[in-house]
Amino acid sequence: MSADALPFTMDILLEQCGGSTAVGAAVLDEFLNQVPADTQEMEENITSGNLLQVSKAGHRLKGTAGVLGAAALHKLCFAIELAGKEGKEAEVNEVYPQLKAEAQRCVDAVPTALAKLSG
């Protein structure tokens, strides 16, 4: 994956991290831990119908997506956060697969981003 194809913006990540590549790397590492936890939480709460918890997990992930400059993921997280908060089950069910796929695309790009930070 080329740096041009990253689903997040390295300049935004570094700006959010005060220009520190070490902090940027730590944020990326945390993101790798956060995505599976948040997507699993969303999935479990979608299944159980607890849309407020889906909204909260979407909100959490949206914050990290913003730090990464992951615009597509941020937009999907905002959509699921709002739909969950408003109790729109059909919309949550529509957005979640897209969110999960975009989150995975971001996770898959982390090794390339880490290499860019270290080199």
C-alpha atoms as a printed R data frame, in Angstrom:
    type eleno elety resid chain resno       x      y      z
1   ATOM     1    CA   MET     A     1   0.000  0.000  0.000
2   ATOM     2    CA   SER     A     2   1.474  3.312 -1.009
3   ATOM     3    CA   ALA     A     3   1.387  6.318  1.312
4   ATOM     4    CA   ASP     A     4  -0.930  7.984 -1.198
5   ATOM     5    CA   ALA     A     5  -3.446  5.174 -0.679
6   ATOM     6    CA   LEU     A     6  -3.588  5.490  3.111
7   ATOM     7    CA   PRO     A     7  -7.159  5.866  4.370
8   ATOM     8    CA   PHE     A     8  -5.958  8.467  6.864
9   ATOM     9    CA   THR     A     9  -3.838 11.578  6.639
10  ATOM    10    CA   MET     A    10  -0.338 11.395  8.080
11  ATOM    11    CA   ASP     A    11  -0.062 15.198  8.246
12  ATOM    12    CA   ILE     A    12  -3.197 15.389 10.400
13  ATOM    13    CA   LEU     A    13  -1.962 12.560 12.618
14  ATOM    14    CA   LEU     A    14   1.368 14.296 13.173
15  ATOM    15    CA   GLU     A    15  -0.312 17.651 13.741
16  ATOM    16    CA   GLN     A    16  -2.626 16.092 16.340
17  ATOM    17    CA   CYS     A    17   0.428 14.512 17.990
18  ATOM    18    CA   GLY     A    18   2.415 17.737 18.238
19  ATOM    19    CA   GLY     A    19   4.742 16.631 15.449
20  ATOM    20    CA   SER     A    20   5.984 13.665 17.490
21  ATOM    21    CA   THR     A    21   6.444 10.511 15.450
22  ATOM    22    CA   ALA     A    22   6.660  8.523 18.713
23  ATOM    23    CA   VAL     A    23   3.263  9.792 19.829
24  ATOM    24    CA   GLY     A    24   1.907  9.156 16.331
25  ATOM    25    CA   ALA     A    25   3.136  5.567 16.511
26  ATOM    26    CA   ALA     A    26   1.529  5.162 19.945
27  ATOM    27    CA   VAL     A    27  -1.790  6.473 18.595
28  ATOM    28    CA   LEU     A    28  -1.611  4.002 15.707
29  ATOM    29    CA   ASP     A    29  -0.838  1.143 18.123
30  ATOM    30    CA   GLU     A    30  -3.796  2.134 20.300
31  ATOM    31    CA   PHE     A    31  -5.988  2.286 17.212
32  ATOM    32    CA   LEU     A    32  -5.035 -1.335 16.448
33  ATOM    33    CA   ASN     A    33  -6.360 -2.309 19.889
34  ATOM    34    CA   GLN     A    34  -9.401 -0.048 19.785
35  ATOM    35    CA   VAL     A    35 -10.899 -1.125 16.462
36  ATOM    36    CA   PRO     A    36 -11.551 -4.786 17.338
37  ATOM    37    CA   ALA     A    37 -12.902 -3.873 20.778
38  ATOM    38    CA   ASP     A    38 -15.203 -1.139 19.499
39  ATOM    39    CA   THR     A    39 -16.464 -3.062 16.472
40  ATOM    40    CA   GLN     A    40 -17.130 -6.142 18.611
41  ATOM    41    CA   GLU     A    41 -18.977 -3.985 21.136
42  ATOM    42    CA   MET     A    42 -21.048 -2.457 18.339
43  ATOM    43    CA   GLU     A    43 -21.857 -5.866 16.890
44  ATOM    44    CA   GLU     A    44 -22.924 -7.296 20.256
45  ATOM    45    CA   ASN     A    45 -25.091 -4.276 21.009
46  ATOM    46    CA   ILE     A    46 -26.654 -4.278 17.550
47  ATOM    47    CA   THR     A    47 -27.594 -7.916 18.119
48  ATOM    48    CA   SER     A    48 -29.066 -7.151 21.540
49  ATOM    49    CA   GLY     A    49 -30.793 -3.982 20.332
50  ATOM    50    CA   ASN     A    50 -28.874 -1.653 22.653
51  ATOM    51    CA   LEU     A    51 -28.477  1.185 20.177
52  ATOM    52    CA   LEU     A    52 -27.320  3.672 22.807
53  ATOM    53    CA   GLN     A    53 -24.228  1.544 23.449
54  ATOM    54    CA   VAL     A    54 -23.672  1.289 19.688
55  ATOM    55    CA   SER     A    55 -23.758  5.078 19.617
56  ATOM    56    CA   LYS     A    56 -21.212  5.337 22.439
57  ATOM    57    CA   ALA     A    57 -18.785  2.950 20.725
58  ATOM    58    CA   GLY     A    58 -19.218  4.888 17.481
59  ATOM    59    CA   HIS     A    59 -18.462  8.113 19.322
60  ATOM    60    CA   ARG     A    60 -15.258  6.663 20.809
61  ATOM    61    CA   LEU     A    61 -14.006  5.395 17.486
62  ATOM    62    CA   LYS     A    62 -14.978  8.671 15.793
63  ATOM    63    CA   GLY     A    63 -12.573 10.518 18.091
64  ATOM    64    CA   THR     A    64  -9.651  8.342 17.119
65  ATOM    65    CA   ALA     A    65 -10.614  8.519 13.455
66  ATOM    66    CA   GLY     A    66 -10.463 12.298 13.767
67  ATOM    67    CA   VAL     A    67  -6.982 12.178 15.267
68  ATOM    68    CA   LEU     A    68  -5.855  9.944 12.413
69  ATOM    69    CA   GLY     A    69  -7.447 12.124  9.780
70  ATOM    70    CA   ALA     A    70  -9.451  9.105  8.613
71  ATOM    71    CA   ALA     A    71 -12.248 11.099  6.976
72  ATOM    72    CA   ALA     A    72 -14.294  8.177  5.631
73  ATOM    73    CA   LEU     A    73 -14.165  6.292  8.943
74  ATOM    74    CA   HIS     A    74 -14.956  9.482 10.881
75  ATOM    75    CA   LYS     A    75 -18.044 10.074  8.710
76  ATOM    76    CA   LEU     A    76 -19.293  6.504  9.200
77  ATOM    77    CA   CYS     A    77 -18.686  6.669 12.956
78  ATOM    78    CA   PHE     A    78 -20.648  9.910 13.125
79  ATOM    79    CA   ALA     A    79 -23.500  8.314 11.154
80  ATOM    80    CA   ILE     A    80 -23.700  5.272 13.447
81  ATOM    81    CA   GLU     A    81 -23.351  7.440 16.541
82  ATOM    82    CA   LEU     A    82 -26.293  9.596 15.468
83  ATOM    83    CA   ALA     A    83 -28.434  6.689 14.258
84  ATOM    84    CA   GLY     A    84 -27.837  4.794 17.499
85  ATOM    85    CA   LYS     A    85 -28.641  7.830 19.615
86  ATOM    86    CA   GLU     A    86 -31.868  8.363 17.652
87  ATOM    87    CA   GLY     A    87 -32.837  4.670 17.866
88  ATOM    88    CA   LYS     A    88 -32.750  4.168 14.087
89  ATOM    89    CA   GLU     A    89 -32.096  0.437 13.987
90  ATOM    90    CA   ALA     A    90 -32.370  0.068 10.203
91  ATOM    91    CA   GLU     A    91 -29.820  2.815  9.661
92  ATOM    92    CA   VAL     A    92 -27.445  1.311 12.229
93  ATOM    93    CA   ASN     A    93 -27.739 -2.046 10.447
94  ATOM    94    CA   GLU     A    94 -27.020 -0.363  7.115
95  ATOM    95    CA   VAL     A    95 -24.026  1.687  8.285
96  ATOM    96    CA   TYR     A    96 -22.303 -0.885 10.499
97  ATOM    97    CA   PRO     A    97 -20.954 -3.164  7.707
98  ATOM    98    CA   GLN     A    98 -19.540 -0.121  5.925
99  ATOM    99    CA   LEU     A    99 -17.983  1.146  9.150
100 ATOM   100    CA   LYS     A   100 -16.457 -2.245  9.917
101 ATOM   101    CA   ALA     A   101 -14.976 -2.516  6.410
102 ATOM   102    CA   GLU     A   102 -13.536  1.009  6.533
103 ATOM   103    CA   ALA     A   103 -12.121  0.420 10.017
104 ATOM   104    CA   GLN     A   104 -10.417 -2.727  8.705
105 ATOM   105    CA   ARG     A   105  -9.025 -0.762  5.764
106 ATOM   106    CA   CYS     A   106  -7.507  1.670  8.262
107 ATOM   107    CA   VAL     A   107  -6.117 -1.177 10.397
108 ATOM   108    CA   ASP     A   108  -4.564 -2.742  7.295
109 ATOM   109    CA   ALA     A   109  -2.826  0.582  6.548
110 ATOM   110    CA   VAL     A   110  -1.215  0.918  9.988
111 ATOM   111    CA   PRO     A   111   1.985 -1.015  9.128
112 ATOM   112    CA   THR     A   112   2.581  1.278  6.155
113 ATOM   113    CA   ALA     A   113   1.938  4.332  8.325
114 ATOM   114    CA   LEU     A   114   4.275  3.074 11.055
115 ATOM   115    CA   ALA     A   115   7.002  2.479  8.464
116 ATOM   116    CA   LYS     A   116   6.491  6.016  7.176
117 ATOM   117    CA   LEU     A   117   6.802  7.411 10.719
118 ATOM   118    CA   SER     A   118  10.015  5.520 11.386
119 ATOM   119    CA   GLY     A   119  11.624  6.264  8.054
